[in-house]
Amino acid sequence: QVQLVESGGDLAQPGGSLRLSCTASGFTFSNNDVAWYRQAPGKERESVAHSNSGGNTYYTNAVKGRFTISRDNAENTVYLQMKNRKPEDTALYYCHANVVWGQGTQVIVSS
């Protein structure tokens, strides 16, 4: 069965750090582009970070310098390291690869 499972979302105050995880089963991340998306309440889903199979990474302007996408091919897991979180980072975060979407993990940033 091909699937992605995200984890690591939480509720925290602005300024903190958090790492989201996305683990794949049924296929290998190393051969695929992988991306993190997010959808805030009342807004459309947007791309946050992208890692292609060649090792290049891309970020939306709102998270550049604060978020980092990385892979652990041995664990078949992709991470999104979030630093200096802001209230506008509040959203449901999804992992996407190989035409598969995860179920999402909720991140809430609020004082």
N, C-alpha and C positions, 0 to 999 in steps of 0.2 A: 504494500500500500504506500503510495506516494503522499507524503504530508510534511507540513512544517508546523512546529510547535514553538511558540514564543513564551518567554517567561521573564520575570524580573521587574515588572511594573510595580509602582507603589505610590503612596501619598507622602509628600515631603515639602519642606519649606524651600523657598527660592535660594539659590546659591549652592546647593549641594550637588553631589555626583551620584550617578546610578549607571549600572550596566545592564542592558537588555541582552537576552540570549535568544537565538533561533536555531533549533536543531532539526535537521532533515532526516527523513527515513524514506527509503525506496529509491533514492538517487543520491549522487555525490555533488556536493557544493563545488568542489575544485574544478569541475568542468562547466560550471554555469556562472552567468552574471547573477548577482544577488543585490537586492535593494531593501531598504527600510522605507516605509511610508507611514504617514500618520493622518488621522482624521479627527479634528476637533469638533465639538458639538456645534451643529448648525453650519458646518463648513464642508467643502469637498475634500476628498482624500488627496494628499499631496506627497510628492517624493521628498525624502529627507536626505538619504545617503545611498550611494550606489557603488558597488565594487564589481568590476568586470573580471572575467576569468584570467586576464592578463596581469592583474594586480593593480590596475589603476582605480582610483577612487574619486568620487564627485559628491559635492554637497550643495544643498540649497543654501542661498545666502544667509538665511535666518539662523543657520546652525554652524556656519563655517567658523573654525577656531574653537568651537565648544564641543562638538560631537565628532567621534571617530568610529568608522566602520572597520572591522577586522575579521579575519577568518582563523579558525583552528581546523585545518583539514583533517587532522588525526581524529578529532572529535566530531567532524562533520557539523560544525557549529559556526554560526556567524554572530558577532557581537555588535552592539551599538553602545559605545561608552559616551555617556552624557555628563558634561561638566557645566558648572555655573548655570544651573537650570533656572528658567524663567517661567512665570505664570503662563505665558503664551505657548510654552511647550506642552501644556496640558492637552492630552489627546489619547486616542486609542492607537497604539503603534502596531503595525503589521510588517511581517517579513514576506518577501516575494521572490520566488526563483522558479525557473522551469515551468512556467505558467501555473504555478501553485501558490496559493495564499494561505497564510496561517490564520488562526482565529483571532489574533490580536492580544495585546497586553496593555492594561490601562496605566497611564502615567498621569498623576495629578500633582501640580505644583501650586501650592497655595500657602499664604501666611495665615 
